[in-house]
């Protein structure tokens, strides 16, 4: 015996799918990266513990678009890495960020200020397409984030400063 007819069941399935999509995208995966020995590649240190972690620098990819629904969760994750003992810089590997909205830009700029007050520098690496455009077009009065072409240049930049 069917509980729902076909059409209401279809709408319920669509609604549940949308809610599940929003739930998953509101909590993107943020993992620490380490340099793969002998290469210029960076990979997850939890999955590959042999990767080299740079002392005092945390390299983090955000594996999702950044928008109003996940900006606070991402900000909290980045803050937690910034509060670790011995951290003086966070590099966000933005290659896997397909898009970003103004809410997320404002969160990142607020985070830059918060981390700077704690002595931690925040640098963005490998911004692509729409992410670069939104950062350039965002007219904010807060601190500006340094943007580097790749993770290697970003890590070098934080070591120089």
WONORMO-V394382 format. One record per residue. N is the residue number from 0. OMEGA is omega in radians with two decimals (NA if undefined). D_CENTER is the distance of its C-alpha to the mean C-alpha in Angstrom with 2 decimals. Layout:
BEGIN
n: [N:N]
omega: [OMEGA:OMEGA]
d_center: [D_CENTER:D_CENTER]
END
This chain:
BEGIN
n: [0:1:2:3:4:5:6:7:8:9:10:11:12:13:14:15:16:17:18:19:20:21:22:23:24:25:26:27:28:29:30:31:32:33:34:35:36:37:38:39:40:41:42:43:44:45:46:47:48:49:50:51:52:53:54:55:56:57:58:59:60:61:62:63:64:65:66:67:68:69:70:71:72:73:74:75:76:77:78:79:80:81:82:83:84:85:86:87:88:89:90:91:92:93:94:95:96:97:98:99:100:101:102:103:104:105:106:107:108:109:110:111:112:113:114:115:116:117:118:119:120:121:122:123:124:125:126:127:128:129:130:131:132:133:134:135:136:137:138:139:140:141:142:143:144:145:146:147:148:149:150:151:152:153:154:155:156:157:158:159:160]
omega: [3.13:3.11:-3.12:3.02:-3.05:-3.07:3.07:3.10:3.09:3.13:3.09:3.11:3.10:-3.13:3.12:3.11:3.12:3.11:3.10:3.09:3.11:3.12:-3.11:-3.11:3.12:3.12:-3.09:3.13:3.07:-3.09:3.10:3.13:3.02:-3.11:3.09:-3.07:3.07:-3.14:3.03:-3.11:3.09:-3.12:-3.10:-3.13:3.07:3.14:-3.12:-3.07:3.11:3.12:-3.07:3.09:-3.14:-3.12:3.07:-3.12:3.11:3.12:-3.04:2.95:3.02:-2.98:3.13:2.93:3.11:-3.14:-3.00:-3.06:-3.11:-3.08:-3.12:3.12:3.11:3.11:3.12:3.12:3.14:3.09:-3.11:3.07:-3.14:-3.12:3.13:3.13:3.08:3.14:3.07:3.10:3.02:3.05:3.06:3.05:-2.99:-3.09:-3.09:3.05:-3.07:-3.14:-3.11:3.08:-3.06:3.10:3.14:3.08:3.11:3.10:-3.12:3.13:3.05:3.12:3.10:3.13:3.13:-3.13:3.12:3.11:3.09:3.14:-3.13:3.14:3.09:-3.11:3.11:3.12:3.04:3.04:-3.08:2.98:-3.02:3.13:3.12:-3.12:-3.11:3.10:-3.13:-3.08:-3.11:3.14:3.14:-3.13:-3.10:3.13:3.14:3.14:3.09:-3.12:-3.11:-3.09:3.12:-3.08:-3.14:3.11:3.14:3.12:3.07:-3.11:-3.13:3.08:3.12:-3.07:NA]
d_center: [46.94:43.97:42.45:41.12:42.48:40.52:39.15:37.92:36.44:34.56:33.13:32.17:30.39:28.46:27.53:26.40:24.29:22.56:22.00:20.61:18.20:17.02:16.82:14.75:12.23:12.06:10.77:8.13:8.37:6.42:9.14:10.65:12.04:15.58:17.79:20.22:23.67:25.64:22.97:20.21:17.80:14.94:14.62:13.70:16.12:16.87:18.23:19.70:20.84:22.87:19.94:20.22:17.87:18.33:19.96:18.19:15.01:11.94:9.87:6.56:5.24:3.12:6.70:7.51:8.44:7.50:10.91:13.34:13.46:10.01:9.14:11.12:9.94:6.27:8.27:10.67:8.72:7.63:11.27:12.72:11.65:12.99:16.13:17.07:20.35:20.46:16.93:17.42:14.23:10.48:9.30:5.84:7.07:6.50:9.44:8.42:7.20:10.83:11.17:10.29:12.94:14.57:13.62:9.88:11.20:13.53:11.17:9.34:12.94:14.26:11.83:13.01:16.50:16.22:14.94:17.58:20.21:19.39:19.71:16.12:14.83:11.31:11.14:9.23:10.53:11.63:10.93:13.10:15.56:14.77:11.56:13.95:16.66:15.09:14.08:17.65:19.32:17.81:20.69:19.65:21.65:19.00:17.92:16.57:13.56:14.72:13.64:14.86:15.91:14.57:13.32:17.00:17.66:14.74:16.07:19.54:18.73:17.69:20.80:22.99:22.11]
END
